[in-house]
Amino acid sequence: MNRWTLGTGLTVVLAAAILAGIRFGSVPISNADFFAVLMGEGDLVDRNIVMELRLPRVLLGILVGGGLAVAGATFQALLRNPLAEPYILGISGGASVGAVLVLALGWTIAGSWILPIAAFAGALVAITLVFRIATTTGRAMDVRVLLLAGVVVAAFFSACIALIFSISSAQTVQSTVLWIMGSLAAANWQSVALTATYTLPATLLLMRLARPLNLMAIGEETAHYLGADVEGVKRASLGIAALITASGVAVAGVIGFVGLVVPHTIRLLVGSDHRALLPLSFVAGATLLTLADIAARLILSPTEIPIGVITAFVGVPLFLTLLRRNLSTP
Amino acid sequence: MRQLRLACTVLVLVTPVCLVTACRLDQQESSTSKSSGAISLLDASGVQHILPRPAGRLLSLVPSATETLRAMGAASTLVGRTDYDTGTWIAELPSVGGGLGPNLEAIVSLQPDLVVRFAGGQDQATPSRLDELGIPHISVRPDQIEDIYTTAKLLGRATGYEAAADSLVQAIRSNLERVASLTAKLPRQRVAYVLGGSPPWVSGPGTYIHEVITLVGGENVFGDLGPLYSAVSFEEILNREIDVVLIPNEAAADPFLSQDARIEVFGPELEMPGPDVVETASRVAELLHGIELP
């Protein structure tokens, strides 16, 4: 498929998804009232629903979904492993331990930033730990060691969570499980601003690294012979991708499948040139999460389904179809 | 590469500053000025609230508080319910989803002038979002018998049903005293409350279950455990001399529980503190002692 066709198509779908995301929710609003709100009029209830609840939520979905997809594409290129996804370096485990600790110790004050900060700090601890392990073996960072370190650190963190669960109250367990499942329900303008500060510049930085990433995806040795600064690119892009993931986890919990399925899908459609893959993954990830969130809000309204469930239900069949078609055409 | 490293550093550094600014903004918002001639409330989180007038459009996210409002005759002030309020009397009202993590859109559309929510940090997002949307909210704790009184009085003040709340509290108190005195002279029964699970979870001290069992002449055999609920081994259950095992439903039954003890399926009421405490306590008393209360 032509990358420009796909790009235009995805952008149109994303625009429609944004409109649908602020137009529809559990509370029906008439067309007239909706357009009044868009014009900056309308009554306070409709305005609050559209501008304070739905719009920040849609924007956060775009940032988190796009960010996870770009991070996933980057991890897949650097680790040269099709199973790589944004959480592969133990980031979700670190963030969860941060969040669980805060919840179990009862340090939370309603409306404070303690929980996202703790989650973010936990994610940073995980990243640092994994990177340190991967670089102690020699001067160069070995991606195989990095992968193993990620798996081991993740296993350690899940043991920590199990320990904290077994000695804390049922309420803590419940709230933590809800948090770990991931949701955009807590979106407000502050979390949108926070995520944007990380995700947008970080995505642009990764796009600037698209050419070296192309070389790295072939192999580190080849990349080196072709003149890429292998160590520099590897560390910078891994670090940036990890930061995007950490900021997403901090505000929306652990949302699975977007970072794994979206980059693979785009790669199947337009090939693995990262100059196209990264921006298209961002738009596709944003679209998938925005649509998934609309479904999460509407299917069992007013109760919400965890968004990770929808991304898996939609993403997995879509991906498998593409994979089959791709394998059957020689 | 140096540029990249610099950019990364800037990214990591900028955000905490944004966060701190956001926190400051939050604090400014919460310290809004007080108005005079209004109702002052101290909720279960220890937060002082000022209402300009009694709340007339109430949304309770706490089923026990909802039942309390009904028991004091203030059901007409309710504008919505949660999925866990299953009584037919409230089925007509629109639901806002769960009591924790409710649907904010649905809340905004109901235009409540006061939201009653759970105290504690299980649901981080809802209180702060309500603040941002300018919807007042108070917290209640539905954990123990004393909380039923506190909640009733708080809701009474908030809605202007103070007298009704006081007489509800009086009625519950005197009826509980009556049940307690009727069972006081009977031989104490050794009771375990098993919530289910494998290993089974039992109620320790500090729960509503423990309070009600103790009140009606029972002794919680696991009253020596840590507070609230604990998982214990089947060995430990067999080790303790138990007269009656209370379970909420058939699913919690297990052959290991019944060596010498009598197993009684009680229903979920003991796990839901509320204004029906007198009825619940009477049923426990009748089950434990095999009597009929007048």
Interface residues (C-beta under 8 A of the other chain):
Chain A: G25 S26 V27 V45 N48 I49 E52 L53 R54 L103 G106 T108 I109 A110 G111 S112 W113 L115 I117 S166 S169 A170 Q171 T172 Q174 S175 L178 S183 A185 A186 N188 Q190 A193 L194 T197 Y198 P201 A202 L205 L209 D229 G232 V233 A236 G239 I240 L243 S247 R297 S301 P302 T303 E304
Chain B: M1 L4 R5 A7 C8 L11 V12 V14 T15 C18 L19 A22 C23 L25 D26 S30 S45 D83 P94 S95 V96 G97 G98 L100 G101 P102 N103 L104 E105 A106 V108 S109 Q111 G120 G121 Q122 D123 Q124 A125 P127 S128 R129 D131 E132 L133 L228 Y229 A231
